Amino acid sequence: MEPNEVLARSGFARMDLKQLKTRILRSLERAPRKSPMLSVIVPAHNEESYLGATLDALNRQDYGNFEIVVVANGCMDRTAEVAREKCSRLVTLDAKGLGVSRNLGGRLATGDLLVFLDADTILEPHALRTIAEQFTRRDAGGTLKGQPDSNRFAYRVIYGLKNFMHRFVVRNGSSGVIICWKDQFDRIGGFKEHLELRENSDLIRRLKRFGGGYRYIGSTAATTSMRRYDQLGVKHIVWLWIKLWFLSLFSDLSHRKYEPVR
């Protein structure tokens, strides 16, 4: 039998590569999945006031196959002491650096899935299980539904808009949580360490090169501190983000700095 005849009988001759890839991915999704190992990476800079609650919430998860990696960077307070008994691995760096800390945590992680979690963000008890069940190989990067740690109306409106943008993929951003596959994270070299603005969107954009999409998981929430809004004011922060979004359309924001609030 000629090779072309074999292909014709098998159906591959009538199927382009994109269709073949789609069928393979769907077959993999229908197959029973083992529970993936999750590595939760928490970069922390002077976070003694918030980190304990974040780690306590992780240690209350109803999903057991995970580790916690804390990277305390440039701390002048008790951040490392707070983390020491509440995480799987603690790394301390002399200098402050979010991108450096995330990348180091990603390299040290042993899990299949990486969950980058802000030090002031608290997950619900079923969050890691939900991530393990809903984030698949068809996804390149993603986040959870975000909610503020305050019932103030303005904050609820802000997060309502933010969740809308993430859910309908208006913007590939995050709400204190970024999810991705470790092998893909390693292949692109992780976060661009010089970026302090839009670094999350940049990471997800590069991860999409592997063919996956953006996943918004709305069935569990991440509760984030609104301290930046409390200290600087809602109008100031909203105006800042509008200005940065407008500037990003016409200029390079790679060298702009993001001032921390503690």
Residue pairs with C-beta under 8 A, 6 or more apart in sequence:
4 13
7 13
8 14
12 20
15 23
21 211
25 137
25 138
28 137
29 136
29 137
29 138
33 136
35 63
35 65
35 132
36 65
36 111
36 112
36 113
36 132
37 65
37 66
37 67
37 110
37 111
37 112
37 113
38 63
38 65
38 66
38 67
38 111
38 112
38 113
38 114
38 115
38 128
38 131
38 132
39 66
39 67
39 69
39 105
39 106
39 109
39 110
39 111
39 113
39 114
39 115
39 182
40 58
40 66
40 67
40 68
40 69
40 115
40 117
40 128
41 69
41 71
41 102
41 105
41 106
41 109
41 114
41 115
41 116
41 117
42 51
42 54
42 55
42 68
42 69
42 70
42 71
42 83
42 87
42 105
42 117
42 118
42 119
43 70
43 71
43 73
43 98
43 101
43 102
43 105
43 116
43 119
44 51
44 70
44 71
44 72
44 73
44 75
44 79
44 83
44 101
44 119
45 72
45 73
45 74
45 75
45 79
45 96
45 98
45 101
45 119
45 260
45 262
46 74
46 75
46 76
46 77
46 79
46 260
46 262
47 75
47 77
47 79
47 82
47 119
47 120
47 262
48 75
48 77
48 78
48 79
48 81
48 82
49 262
50 119
50 120
50 225
51 70
51 79
51 82
51 83
51 119
51 120
52 82
52 86
53 122
54 117
54 118
54 119
54 120
54 121
54 122
55 68
55 70
55 82
55 83
55 86
55 87
56 86
57 122
57 123
57 124
57 125
58 66
58 68
58 86
58 117
58 123
58 128
59 68
59 86
60 125
61 123
61 125
61 126
61 127
61 128
61 129
62 125
62 126
62 129
63 126
63 128
63 129
63 132
65 132
66 111
66 128
67 88
67 89
67 109
67 110
67 111
68 86
68 87
68 88
68 89
69 87
69 88
69 89
69 91
69 105
69 108
69 109
70 83
70 87
70 89
70 90
70 91
71 91
71 92
71 93
71 101
71 102
71 104
71 105
72 79
72 80
72 83
72 90
72 91
72 92
72 93
73 92
73 93
73 95
73 96
73 97
73 98
73 100
73 101
74 93
74 94
74 95
74 96
74 97
75 92
80 90
80 92
83 90
84 90
89 108
91 104
91 105
91 108
93 100
93 101
93 104
97 193
98 191
98 196
98 199
99 190
99 191
99 192
99 193
99 194
99 195
99 196
99 199
100 193
102 116
102 190
102 191
103 189
103 190
103 191
103 193
105 116
106 114
106 116
106 182
106 185
106 186
106 190
107 186
107 190
109 182
111 182
112 181
112 182
112 183
113 131
113 132
113 135
113 179
113 180
113 181
113 182
114 178
114 179
114 180
114 181
114 182
114 185
115 128
115 131
115 177
115 178
115 179
116 177
116 178
116 179
117 123
117 176
117 177
117 222
118 176
118 177
118 224
120 176
120 224
120 225
120 227
121 175
121 176
121 177
121 222
121 223
121 224
121 225
122 149
122 222
122 223
122 224
123 144
123 177
123 220
123 222
124 220
124 221
124 222
126 220
127 144
127 220
127 221
127 222
130 217
130 219
130 220
131 144
131 179
131 217
131 220
134 215
134 217
134 219
135 142
135 179
135 215
135 217
137 181
137 212
138 212
138 213
139 179
139 212
139 213
139 214
139 215
140 180
140 181
140 184
140 204
140 207
140 208
140 210
140 211
140 212
140 213
140 214
141 172
141 178
141 179
141 180
141 203
141 204
141 207
141 208
141 212
141 214
141 215
142 178
142 179
142 180
142 204
142 214
142 215
142 216
142 217
143 166
143 173
143 174
143 175
143 177
143 178
143 179
143 215
143 216
143 217
143 222
144 175
144 176
144 177
144 179
144 216
144 217
144 218
144 220
144 221
144 222
145 163
145 166
145 175
145 216
145 217
145 218
145 219
145 220
145 221
145 222
146 159
146 162
146 163
146 166
146 175
146 176
146 177
146 221
146 222
146 223
146 224
147 156
147 159
147 221
147 222
147 223
147 224
148 155
148 156
148 158
148 159
148 223
148 224
148 226
149 223
149 224
149 225
149 226
150 226
152 226
154 229
154 234
155 226
155 229
155 234
158 229
158 234
158 238
159 175
162 173
162 175
163 175
163 216
163 218
164 170
165 171
165 173
166 172
166 173
166 174
166 175
166 216
167 216
167 218
169 213
169 214
169 216
171 201
172 200
172 201
172 204
172 205
172 214
173 200
173 201
174 200
175 222
175 224
176 222
176 224
177 222
178 200
178 203
178 204
179 215
179 217
180 203
180 204
180 207
184 207
184 210
184 212
185 207
187 210
188 203
188 206
188 207
188 209
190 203
191 199
191 202
191 203
192 199
192 202
192 203
192 254
194 254
194 255
195 202
195 254
196 256
196 257
196 258
197 244
197 253
197 254
197 256
197 258
198 244
198 248
198 253
204 214
208 214
227 261
227 262
228 237
228 261
229 237
231 261
232 261
244 253
244 256
247 253
